Amino acid sequence: MITIGLSGVSGTGPEGAADPRPRVAVLGPGMMGGEESLALADTIGVDHQALRDALKGSPVNAPVALLKLAKIDTGDESPDFSLRWATKDVDLALAEAWDQTLPVAAAIDHRWHALVEAGLGQADVSAVRQGLGEAAVKS
């Protein structure tokens, strides 16, 4: 059995080795998509709970994004997984992609590095919402 979570990939055998590279393809876009959805919801006046409810039954639901959206709404900014470590994982995936092109990972890498350089490296990975505009921060 293999489990992919914020703390890594776990399981038995080589397929369950704690390797951060494959999870980047799931968690990176999920985090960015969730944060951008939240920013758009704020801009067009969609309630956060209504957004979470709509995503719950959706085939495009990313459970980690739902957890982060709920955490943001409660004002909990304690880090589950720091942006610095998440950025390191994206760097590893890009460095070892060989001849494969990972355009989504490259775009996330660029964005996350800018946030780390802005001093948000120790913040939770949900800090990716920073810089999406004032609408991205629930008041």
CORLIN-V500509 format. One record per pair of residues at least 12 apart in sequence whose ideal C-beta (glycine too) atoms are under 10 Angstrom apart, sorted by the first residue. I is the first residue (numbers start at 1). GAP is how many residues later the second one is. Records with the same first field share a line. If there is no record, write none. Layout:
# CORLIN-V500509
I->GAP ; GAP
This chain:
# CORLIN-V500509
1->12 ; 14 ; 15
2->13 ; 14 ; 15 ; 20
3->13
4->12 ; 18 ; 19 ; 21 ; 22 ; 23 ; 60
5->18 ; 22 ; 58 ; 59 ; 75 ; 76
6->17 ; 21 ; 25 ; 58 ; 61 ; 62 ; 74 ; 75 ; 79 ; 80 ; 118 ; 119
7->13 ; 16 ; 73 ; 74 ; 78
8->12 ; 14 ; 15 ; 73 ; 81
9->12 ; 13 ; 14
19->70 ; 73 ; 74 ; 77
20->65 ; 66 ; 68 ; 69 ; 70 ; 71 ; 72 ; 73
21->68 ; 69 ; 70 ; 71 ; 72 ; 73 ; 74 ; 75 ; 76 ; 81 ; 84
22->67 ; 71
23->63 ; 66 ; 70
24->62 ; 65 ; 66 ; 67 ; 68 ; 69 ; 70 ; 73 ; 78 ; 80 ; 81 ; 84 ; 85
25->65 ; 68 ; 77 ; 79 ; 80
26->36 ; 38
27->35 ; 37 ; 38 ; 54 ; 59 ; 62 ; 63 ; 81 ; 98
28->58 ; 59 ; 61 ; 62 ; 65 ; 74 ; 76 ; 77 ; 79 ; 80 ; 81 ; 83 ; 84 ; 97 ; 100
29->33 ; 36 ; 75 ; 76 ; 78 ; 79
30->30 ; 31 ; 32 ; 33 ; 34 ; 35 ; 36 ; 38
31->31 ; 33 ; 34 ; 37 ; 50 ; 52 ; 55 ; 77 ; 81 ; 93 ; 94 ; 95 ; 96 ; 97 ; 98
32->33 ; 72 ; 75 ; 76 ; 79 ; 80 ; 93 ; 96 ; 97 ; 100
33->22 ; 27 ; 29 ; 32
34->17 ; 18 ; 21 ; 28 ; 30 ; 31 ; 32 ; 33 ; 34 ; 35 ; 38 ; 92 ; 94 ; 95
35->30 ; 33 ; 34 ; 37 ; 90 ; 91 ; 92 ; 93 ; 94 ; 95 ; 97 ; 101
36->92 ; 93 ; 96 ; 100
37->14 ; 15 ; 17 ; 18 ; 25 ; 28 ; 32
38->13 ; 14 ; 27 ; 30 ; 31 ; 34 ; 35 ; 88 ; 91 ; 94 ; 97 ; 98 ; 99 ; 100
39->90 ; 92 ; 93 ; 94 ; 95 ; 96 ; 97 ; 98
40->92 ; 95 ; 96
41->13 ; 28 ; 94 ; 95 ; 97
42->87 ; 90 ; 91 ; 92 ; 93 ; 94 ; 95 ; 96 ; 97
43->89 ; 90 ; 91 ; 92 ; 93
44->91
45->90
48->21 ; 22 ; 24 ; 25 ; 90
49->20 ; 21 ; 24
51->15 ; 18 ; 22
52->13 ; 14 ; 15 ; 17 ; 18 ; 21
53->13
55->14
64->16 ; 17 ; 61 ; 62
65->61
67->13 ; 59
68->12 ; 13 ; 56 ; 57 ; 58 ; 60 ; 61
69->57 ; 60 ; 69
71->53 ; 55
72->52 ; 54 ; 57 ; 64 ; 65 ; 66
73->65
75->63
76->48 ; 50
77->46 ; 47 ; 49 ; 50
78->45 ; 46
79->43 ; 44 ; 45 ; 46 ; 47 ; 48
80->44 ; 45 ; 46
81->43 ; 44 ; 45
82->34 ; 38 ; 39 ; 40 ; 41 ; 42 ; 43 ; 45
83->29 ; 30 ; 32 ; 33 ; 37 ; 38 ; 39 ; 40 ; 41 ; 42 ; 43 ; 44 ; 45 ; 47
84->28 ; 31 ; 32 ; 36 ; 37 ; 38 ; 39 ; 41
85->36 ; 37 ; 40
86->22 ; 26 ; 29 ; 30 ; 35 ; 38 ; 39 ; 41 ; 42
87->21 ; 22 ; 24 ; 25 ; 26 ; 27 ; 28 ; 29 ; 30 ; 34 ; 38
88->24 ; 28 ; 33
89->16 ; 20 ; 23 ; 36
90->12 ; 14 ; 15 ; 16 ; 17 ; 18 ; 19 ; 20 ; 21 ; 22 ; 23
91->14 ; 18 ; 21 ; 22
93->12 ; 13 ; 15 ; 16
94->12 ; 14 ; 15
108->20
111->17 ; 20 ; 21
112->13 ; 15 ; 16
114->16 ; 17
115->12 ; 13 ; 14 ; 15 ; 16
118->12 ; 13
